[in-house]
Amino acid sequence: MLQKDAGFSTIEGLIAIALLGIGTLAAASGADLGIRAVTAGAAAARAARLAEAVAADIRGRHHSPEGCTADGGDTTTATGEGASWRVTPDSAGVAVLITVRFRSLLAQQAESLWSFVRCR
């Protein structure tokens, strides 16, 4: 009479451990990519808030007839986001160019925003 062997063979166990290891590494790699994407998104959000603050400051300073003059500047935050701006007088107000810089997933990125502020 033949007996059936119960359980797994050594090779089956090794294959199972290898597949589990590959799956674990893939999950860890995906988590790393997710964390980097969230970090880059947070930097972009901080840069957008910086651009809004610069725009509000420019609107406050250039909203009167006396304030319709050329202006420009540059600033960098402690977390590495930066903004530069240029204000150019026009017949009815000032044209505003704001450029923000922030770190994306792969490299430093810059975005430019145009606006116009009417002088009274």
C-alpha positions in Angstrom: 0.0 0.0 0.0 1.3 3.5 -1.0 1.3 6.3 1.5 0.5 9.9 0.4 3.0 12.5 1.6 1.2 15.5 3.2 2.6 19.0 3.1 4.8 21.0 0.7 8.1 20.0 -0.9 11.2 22.2 -0.4 11.0 23.6 -3.9 7.4 24.6 -3.4 8.3 26.4 -0.2 11.2 28.3 -1.9 9.0 29.4 -4.8 6.3 30.6 -2.4 8.9 32.6 -0.4 10.4 34.1 -3.6 6.9 35.2 -4.8 6.1 36.7 -1.4 9.4 38.6 -1.5 8.7 40.0 -5.0 5.2 41.1 -4.0 6.5 42.8 -0.8 9.2 44.7 -2.9 6.6 45.8 -5.4 4.3 47.1 -2.7 7.2 49.0 -1.0 8.1 50.5 -4.4 4.5 51.7 -5.0 4.3 53.2 -1.5 7.6 55.1 -2.1 6.2 56.5 -5.4 3.0 57.6 -3.6 4.9 59.4 -0.9 7.0 61.2 -3.4 3.9 62.3 -5.4 2.2 63.6 -2.3 5.3 65.5 -1.3 5.5 67.1 -4.8 1.8 67.9 -4.7 2.3 69.7 -1.3 5.2 71.7 -2.8 3.0 72.7 -5.7 0.2 73.8 -3.3 2.7 75.9 -1.3 3.9 77.5 -4.5 0.3 78.3 -5.4 -0.3 79.9 -2.0 2.9 81.9 -2.4 1.7 83.2 -5.8 -1.6 84.2 -4.3 0.1 86.1 -1.5 2.4 87.9 -4.0 -0.6 88.7 -6.2 -2.6 90.1 -3.2 0.4 92.2 -2.2 0.7 93.6 -5.8 -3.0 94.3 -6.0 -2.8 96.2 -2.7 0.2 98.3 -3.7 -0.8 99.0 -7.3 -4.6 99.5 -7.1 -4.4 103.3 -6.8 -3.4 105.8 -9.6 -0.2 106.6 -7.6 0.7 102.9 -7.5 0.6 102.3 -11.2 4.4 102.1 -11.5 6.9 99.5 -12.6 7.9 97.0 -9.9 9.6 93.7 -9.5 11.1 91.4 -7.0 12.0 87.9 -5.9 11.4 85.8 -2.8 12.2 82.2 -1.6 10.5 80.4 1.2 12.2 78.3 3.9 10.8 75.1 2.2 12.4 76.0 -1.2 9.5 77.4 -3.2 10.2 80.7 -4.8 8.4 83.5 -6.7 9.6 86.3 -8.8 7.3 89.1 -10.2 7.4 91.9 -12.7 4.9 94.7 -12.9 4.7 96.8 -16.1 2.6 99.9 -16.4 -0.1 100.0 -19.1 -2.5 102.7 -20.2 -5.3 101.5 -17.8 -3.3 99.7 -15.1 -0.4 97.4 -14.6 0.4 94.0 -16.3 1.6 91.5 -13.7 3.8 88.4 -14.4 4.4 86.1 -11.5 6.6 83.1 -11.8 6.7 80.4 -9.1 9.4 77.8 -8.7 8.9 74.5 -6.8 10.3 71.0 -6.7 8.3 68.4 -8.7 8.8 64.6 -8.8 11.8 64.8 -11.2 13.2 68.3 -11.1 12.7 72.0 -10.3 9.6 73.3 -12.1 8.4 76.8 -12.9 5.0 78.1 -13.7 4.1 81.6 -14.9 0.9 83.5 -14.2 -0.3 86.6 -16.0 -2.7 89.1 -14.5 -3.8 92.7 -14.9 -4.6 95.2 -12.1 -6.7 98.3 -13.1 -5.6 101.6 -11.7 -8.3 104.0 -10.5 
